[in-house]
């Protein structure tokens, strides 16, 4: 065992600890006996996460049965870095930090995190027992019901989490997100925007299966800031179009999104059935004002709260 192997192992444990720390912090006020949301009522993004978790459980269990520890490490690193840190955690922070503590959206995310923390901890317990017991020690303080990493059985998932059609829609959306990130990076280099929340995104996709997948996540054609697609892209507003680019300014004029200066990126997106669409993404500076509480550009006036944050604070004041 040389320095390179030790360095890789240290890096892996650091990633695991940071991931677990985020989940533990997000579950500090969550009691699974009273706060858990039924799967059918969960946010689509959270349902997709549980689909990924079910696939991870199958793969890592198979790797353990084969005593293939390099494969175990590969599956764990891929879940933590690709699906969680670089994707899911960023998308749900708005619901976790901004929405009312008992809202269905926040409880949905916490339900997914509860299943995730339970399964991931069990999956690395055989190779990192002390870390697993440390996780359970912290969780006992939160829920008062768990006895230990090795006294609760192996990973358990539900067949209803297996949603290939939903996963196919999100696989398309994740490809579109890569194009959106390229467009926003151009705007960021030019100092037109800072974070992704400073941007309005306009996505043009020709009619077909690719567009239909995006439409199912967005809800409808047009502009929205609270759809699953907008949440996934971590943008203040997302406009989805099925027509050519010549309709963009007309539609934006009717929805309040004004493309003051555009940064455009085009590319091909392919679904699991081999269907390919050319997607055009345009990023522009938000035309609304930044809410000082949630940082989304949803406020009608500078320095004022958006309607969502006003509602949350009013509930806290009266509750």
C-alpha positions as CSV (number, residue, x, y, z in Angstrom):
1,X,0.0,0.0,0.0
2,X,1.6,3.2,-1.2
3,X,0.9,6.9,-0.7
4,X,-1.4,7.1,-3.7
5,X,-3.7,4.4,-2.4
6,X,-3.8,6.0,1.1
7,X,-4.6,9.3,-0.5
8,X,-7.5,7.9,-2.5
9,X,-8.9,6.1,0.5
10,X,-8.7,9.3,2.6
11,X,-10.4,11.2,-0.2
12,X,-13.2,8.6,-0.3
13,X,-13.8,8.8,3.4
14,X,-13.9,12.6,3.3
15,X,-16.5,12.5,0.6
16,X,-18.6,10.0,2.6
17,X,-18.4,12.0,5.8
18,X,-19.4,15.3,4.0
19,X,-22.3,13.6,2.3
20,X,-23.5,12.0,5.6
21,X,-23.0,15.3,7.4
22,X,-25.3,17.1,5.0
23,X,-28.0,14.4,5.4
24,X,-27.8,14.4,9.2
25,X,-28.1,18.2,9.3
26,X,-31.1,18.2,7.0
27,X,-32.9,15.6,9.1
28,X,-32.4,17.3,12.5
29,X,-36.1,18.1,12.8
30,X,-37.5,15.0,11.0
31,X,-39.2,12.2,12.8
32,X,-39.8,9.3,10.4
33,X,-42.8,8.0,12.5
34,X,-44.8,11.3,12.1
35,X,-43.2,13.3,9.3
36,X,-42.7,10.7,6.5
37,X,-44.5,11.4,3.2
38,X,-46.1,8.6,1.3
39,X,-44.2,7.7,-1.9
40,X,-47.2,8.6,-4.2
41,X,-47.3,12.1,-2.7
42,X,-43.6,12.8,-3.0
43,X,-42.0,15.4,-5.3
44,X,-41.0,13.8,-8.7
45,X,-37.3,14.6,-8.1
46,X,-37.4,12.8,-4.7
47,X,-39.1,9.8,-6.4
48,X,-36.4,9.8,-9.0
49,X,-33.7,9.8,-6.2
50,X,-35.4,6.7,-4.7
51,X,-35.3,5.0,-8.1
52,X,-31.5,5.7,-8.2
53,X,-31.2,4.4,-4.6
54,X,-33.0,1.2,-5.5
55,X,-30.6,0.6,-8.4
56,X,-27.7,1.4,-6.1
57,X,-28.9,-1.1,-3.5
58,X,-29.1,-3.8,-6.1
59,X,-25.6,-3.1,-7.5
60,X,-23.8,-2.8,-4.2
61,X,-25.5,-5.9,-2.8
62,X,-24.4,-7.9,-5.8
63,X,-20.8,-6.5,-5.4
64,X,-20.8,-7.7,-1.8
65,X,-22.0,-11.1,-2.8
66,X,-19.1,-11.3,-5.2
67,X,-16.7,-9.9,-2.6
68,X,-15.7,-7.3,-5.2
69,X,-14.6,-4.4,-3.0
70,X,-13.4,-2.2,-5.8
71,X,-16.8,-2.4,-7.3
72,X,-18.4,-1.5,-4.0
73,X,-16.2,1.5,-3.8
74,X,-17.0,2.5,-7.4
75,X,-20.8,2.3,-6.8
76,X,-20.5,4.3,-3.6
77,X,-18.3,7.0,-5.1
78,X,-20.5,7.3,-8.2
79,X,-23.7,7.7,-6.1
80,X,-22.1,10.3,-3.8
81,X,-20.3,12.4,-6.4
82,X,-22.5,12.2,-9.5
83,X,-26.0,11.7,-8.2
84,X,-25.9,13.4,-4.8
85,X,-23.3,16.1,-4.4
86,X,-23.3,17.4,-8.0
87,X,-27.0,16.9,-8.6
88,X,-29.6,16.1,-6.0
89,X,-28.3,18.1,-3.0
90,X,-28.0,21.3,-5.0
91,X,-31.6,20.9,-6.3
92,X,-33.3,20.4,-3.0
93,X,-31.5,23.0,-0.9
94,X,-34.2,25.6,-1.7
95,X,-37.0,23.3,-0.3
96,X,-34.9,22.4,2.7
97,X,-33.8,25.9,3.7
98,X,-36.6,28.2,2.5
99,X,-40.0,26.4,2.7
100,X,-42.0,26.2,5.9
101,X,-40.5,23.4,8.1
102,X,-43.6,21.3,7.9
103,X,-44.4,21.9,4.2
104,X,-45.1,18.8,2.0
105,X,-42.2,19.8,-0.3
106,X,-39.7,19.9,2.6
107,X,-41.0,16.8,4.2
108,X,-40.8,15.0,0.8
109,X,-37.1,15.9,0.5
110,X,-36.5,14.8,4.1
111,X,-38.3,11.5,3.5
112,X,-36.0,10.8,0.6
113,X,-32.9,11.8,2.6
114,X,-34.0,9.5,5.5
115,X,-34.2,6.5,3.1
116,X,-31.0,7.5,1.5
117,X,-29.1,7.9,4.8
118,X,-30.4,4.6,6.1
119,X,-29.4,2.7,2.9
120,X,-26.1,4.3,2.3
121,X,-25.0,3.9,5.9
122,X,-25.9,0.2,5.8
123,X,-24.0,-0.2,2.4
124,X,-20.7,1.1,3.8
125,X,-21.0,-0.4,7.3
126,X,-19.1,-3.7,6.4
127,X,-16.1,-1.7,5.2
128,X,-16.3,1.3,7.5
129,X,-18.0,0.1,10.7
130,X,-16.8,2.8,13.0
131,X,-18.1,5.5,10.7
132,X,-21.4,3.7,10.4
133,X,-21.8,3.4,14.1
134,X,-20.9,7.1,14.4
135,X,-23.8,7.9,12.0
136,X,-26.2,5.8,14.0
137,X,-25.1,7.5,17.3
138,X,-26.0,10.9,15.8
139,X,-29.3,9.5,14.5
140,X,-30.3,8.1,17.9
141,X,-30.1,11.7,19.2
142,X,-32.5,12.8,16.5
143,X,-35.1,10.1,16.4
144,X,-34.5,8.1,19.6
145,X,-35.4,4.8,17.9
146,X,-32.3,3.3,16.2
147,X,-30.0,0.8,17.9
148,X,-27.0,0.5,15.7
149,X,-25.6,-0.1,12.2
150,X,-25.5,-3.8,12.6
151,X,-28.8,-4.4,14.3
152,X,-31.2,-3.2,11.7
153,X,-30.7,-5.7,8.8
154,X,-29.5,-5.0,5.3
155,X,-30.7,-2.4,2.8
156,X,-34.5,-2.4,2.2
157,X,-36.1,-0.8,-0.8
158,X,-39.6,-0.8,-2.2
159,X,-40.7,-2.1,-5.6
160,X,-42.7,1.1,-6.1
161,X,-39.5,3.0,-6.2
162,X,-38.7,1.3,-9.5
163,X,-39.8,4.0,-12.0
164,X,-38.0,3.5,-15.4
165,X,-40.3,6.0,-17.2
166,X,-39.6,8.7,-14.6
167,X,-35.9,8.0,-14.7
168,X,-35.9,8.3,-18.5
169,X,-37.5,11.8,-18.2
170,X,-34.9,12.9,-15.7
171,X,-32.0,11.4,-17.8
172,X,-33.1,13.7,-20.6
173,X,-33.3,16.7,-18.2
174,X,-29.8,16.0,-16.9
175,X,-28.5,16.2,-20.4
176,X,-30.3,19.5,-20.9
177,X,-28.8,20.7,-17.6
178,X,-25.3,20.3,-19.0
179,X,-26.2,22.6,-21.9
180,X,-27.8,25.1,-19.4
181,X,-24.6,25.1,-17.4
182,X,-22.6,25.9,-20.5
183,X,-24.9,28.8,-21.3
184,X,-24.8,30.1,-17.8
185,X,-21.0,29.8,-17.6
186,X,-20.7,32.1,-20.7
187,X,-23.0,34.6,-18.9
188,X,-20.9,34.2,-15.7
189,X,-17.6,34.8,-17.5
190,X,-19.1,38.0,-19.0
191,X,-20.3,39.0,-15.4
192,X,-23.9,39.1,-16.6
193,X,-24.9,36.7,-13.8
194,X,-23.3,35.4,-10.6
195,X,-25.0,32.3,-9.5
196,X,-27.5,30.2,-11.5
197,X,-30.4,31.8,-9.6
198,X,-29.5,35.1,-11.4
199,X,-30.5,33.4,-14.7
200,X,-33.7,32.9,-16.6
201,X,-33.3,29.9,-18.9
202,X,-35.2,29.5,-22.2
203,X,-35.2,26.0,-23.6
204,X,-36.3,25.4,-27.2
205,X,-36.9,21.8,-28.3
206,X,-38.6,20.5,-31.3
207,X,-41.8,18.5,-30.8
208,X,-41.3,14.8,-30.1
209,X,-40.4,12.4,-27.2
210,X,-37.5,14.6,-25.9
211,X,-39.8,17.7,-25.6
212,X,-42.5,15.5,-24.1
213,X,-40.1,14.3,-21.4
214,X,-39.2,17.9,-20.5
215,X,-42.8,19.0,-20.6
216,X,-43.8,16.3,-18.1
217,X,-41.2,17.7,-15.7
218,X,-42.1,21.3,-16.4
219,X,-45.8,20.9,-16.3
220,X,-46.6,22.8,-19.5
221,X,-45.2,24.9,-22.2
222,X,-44.3,28.4,-20.9
223,X,-42.5,30.0,-18.0
224,X,-42.3,28.6,-14.5
225,X,-40.0,28.9,-11.5
226,X,-41.3,26.1,-9.3
227,X,-41.5,23.1,-11.6
228,X,-39.4,20.0,-11.2
229,X,-37.4,21.1,-14.3
230,X,-36.7,24.5,-12.8
231,X,-35.7,22.9,-9.5
232,X,-33.3,20.5,-11.2
233,X,-31.7,23.4,-13.2
234,X,-31.5,25.6,-10.0
235,X,-32.8,28.6,-12.0
236,X,-35.2,31.3,-11.0
237,X,-37.3,30.9,-14.1
238,X,-37.4,28.3,-16.9
239,X,-39.2,28.8,-20.2
240,X,-39.9,25.7,-22.3
241,X,-40.7,26.1,-26.0
242,X,-41.5,23.6,-28.7
243,X,-41.3,26.1,-31.6
244,X,-38.4,27.8,-33.3
245,X,-36.3,30.5,-31.7
246,X,-38.3,33.2,-33.4
247,X,-41.1,32.7,-30.8
248,X,-38.8,33.4,-27.8
249,X,-39.1,37.2,-27.5
250,X,-42.9,37.1,-28.2
251,X,-43.5,34.5,-25.5
252,X,-41.1,36.1,-23.0
253,X,-42.9,39.4,-23.5
254,X,-46.1,37.7,-22.4
255,X,-44.6,35.9,-19.4
256,X,-42.5,38.6,-17.8
257,X,-39.1,37.1,-18.7
258,X,-37.1,39.6,-20.7
259,X,-33.9,38.3,-22.5
260,X,-31.9,41.5,-21.9
261,X,-28.7,39.8,-23.1
262,X,-28.6,36.2,-24.3
263,X,-26.0,33.5,-24.0
264,X,-26.9,30.6,-26.2
265,X,-25.8,27.0,-26.5
266,X,-27.1,24.3,-28.7
267,X,-26.6,20.5,-28.6
268,X,-28.1,17.1,-29.2
269,X,-30.0,15.3,-26.5
270,X,-30.8,11.6,-26.8
271,X,-33.3,9.5,-24.8
272,X,-33.1,5.8,-23.9
273,X,-35.0,4.8,-27.1
274,X,-32.5,6.5,-29.4
275,X,-34.6,9.5,-30.1
276,X,-32.5,12.6,-30.7
277,X,-33.5,16.3,-30.6
278,X,-31.5,19.4,-31.1
279,X,-31.9,21.6,-28.0
280,X,-31.3,25.3,-27.9
281,X,-30.7,26.9,-24.5
282,X,-30.5,30.6,-23.9
283,X,-29.5,32.2,-20.5
284,X,-30.3,35.8,-19.7
285,X,-30.3,38.0,-16.7
286,X,-33.5,37.8,-14.6
287,X,-35.9,40.7,-15.2
288,X,-37.5,40.4,-11.7
289,X,-35.9,41.4,-8.4
290,X,-33.9,39.2,-6.0
291,X,-35.8,38.1,-2.9
292,X,-33.5,38.8,0.1
293,X,-34.6,35.6,1.9
294,X,-34.5,32.8,-0.8
295,X,-32.3,34.6,-3.3
296,X,-34.6,33.7,-6.2
297,X,-35.5,36.5,-8.6
298,X,-39.2,36.3,-7.8
299,X,-39.8,39.7,-6.2
300,X,-41.9,42.4,-7.9
301,X,-39.9,45.2,-6.2
302,X,-36.3,45.7,-5.2
303,X,-35.6,44.7,-1.6
304,X,-39.1,43.1,-1.1
305,X,-39.8,39.5,-0.3
306,X,-41.3,37.2,-2.9
307,X,-44.9,35.9,-2.3
308,X,-43.6,32.5,-1.2
309,X,-41.3,33.9,1.5
310,X,-44.0,36.3,2.7
311,X,-46.4,33.4,3.1
312,X,-43.8,31.3,5.0
313,X,-43.0,34.2,7.4
314,X,-46.6,35.0,7.9
315,X,-47.2,31.3,8.9
316,X,-44.3,31.5,11.4
317,X,-45.7,34.7,12.9
318,X,-49.2,33.2,13.3
319,X,-48.1,29.7,14.2
